[in-house]
Amino acid sequence: MKFEGKKINFLESSQVKEGVICDVYEFENDLTRDLGIVKVVKGYKTPKQIVLSGDKTIELYKSGTGRLTITNPSGAIVIYNFPSEIT
């Protein structure tokens, strides 16, 4: 990852909605990117999200099981099931 080895600072933990917490971090001396670690309780899901600016979003799987559904601007849908397959 391009951000490996860069210093980050914890800003806050925020309850996005019931069952969803986001730990928010900033990159030291780099306001062009940010970092959020989202924790989802079993049986809950994050609200739909939209990328408002920038040209890249990186989503990484850390642990647990779940599904990430991405709808591209063209309308194409890609589903990632974790911890394994792509459908």
C-alpha positions as CSV (number, residue, x, y, z in Angstrom):
1,M,0.0,0.0,0.0
2,K,1.2,3.5,-0.7
3,F,0.5,4.6,2.8
4,E,2.6,2.0,4.6
5,G,5.2,3.6,6.8
6,K,3.4,7.0,6.9
7,K,2.6,8.4,10.3
8,I,-1.1,8.6,11.2
9,N,-2.9,10.3,14.1
10,F,-6.2,9.1,15.7
11,L,-8.9,11.8,15.6
12,E,-12.1,10.2,16.9
13,S,-14.4,7.3,17.1
14,S,-17.8,8.0,15.7
15,Q,-21.0,6.0,15.7
16,V,-22.2,6.0,12.1
17,K,-25.5,4.3,13.0
18,E,-26.6,1.5,15.3
19,G,-24.0,-1.4,15.0
20,V,-21.5,0.7,12.9
21,I,-18.5,2.5,14.4
22,C,-15.8,4.4,12.4
23,D,-12.4,5.2,13.9
24,V,-11.1,8.3,12.0
25,Y,-7.4,9.0,11.4
26,E,-5.5,11.6,9.6
27,F,-2.1,11.3,7.8
28,E,0.5,13.5,9.3
29,N,1.6,16.3,6.9
30,D,-0.7,14.9,4.1
31,L,-4.3,16.4,3.8
32,T,-4.8,14.7,0.4
33,R,-5.9,11.4,2.0
34,D,-7.7,10.1,5.1
35,L,-8.3,6.8,6.9
36,G,-11.3,5.3,8.5
37,I,-11.5,1.9,10.1
38,V,-15.1,0.7,10.2
39,K,-16.3,-1.9,12.6
40,V,-19.7,-3.5,11.9
41,V,-21.5,-5.6,14.5
42,K,-22.9,-8.9,13.2
43,G,-26.4,-8.4,11.8
44,Y,-25.8,-4.7,10.9
45,K,-24.5,-3.0,7.7
46,T,-23.0,0.3,6.8
47,P,-25.1,2.9,5.0
48,K,-24.4,3.3,1.2
49,Q,-21.4,5.5,0.6
50,I,-20.4,7.7,-2.3
51,V,-16.9,8.9,-3.2
52,L,-17.3,12.7,-3.3
53,S,-13.8,13.6,-4.4
54,G,-10.4,12.1,-5.3
55,D,-9.6,9.4,-7.8
56,K,-9.1,6.3,-5.7
57,T,-10.7,4.6,-2.7
58,I,-9.0,1.6,-1.1
59,E,-11.1,-0.8,0.9
60,L,-9.3,-3.5,2.9
61,Y,-10.7,-6.5,4.6
62,K,-9.3,-7.1,8.1
63,S,-11.4,-9.8,9.8
64,G,-14.8,-11.4,10.2
65,T,-17.2,-12.2,7.4
66,G,-19.3,-10.0,5.2
67,R,-20.0,-8.6,1.8
68,L,-18.9,-5.4,0.0
69,T,-21.0,-4.3,-2.9
70,I,-19.6,-1.7,-5.3
71,T,-21.6,0.1,-7.9
72,N,-19.4,1.8,-10.5
73,P,-20.5,5.2,-12.1
74,S,-21.5,3.1,-15.2
75,G,-23.9,1.1,-13.0
76,A,-21.8,-2.1,-13.1
77,I,-22.0,-4.0,-9.8
78,V,-19.1,-5.9,-8.3
79,I,-19.6,-8.0,-5.1
80,Y,-16.8,-9.1,-2.8
81,N,-17.6,-11.8,-0.2
82,F,-15.2,-12.0,2.7
83,P,-13.1,-13.7,3.6
84,S,-12.8,-15.3,0.2
85,E,-14.4,-15.2,-3.3
86,I,-15.3,-12.5,-5.8
87,T,-18.7,-12.9,-7.6
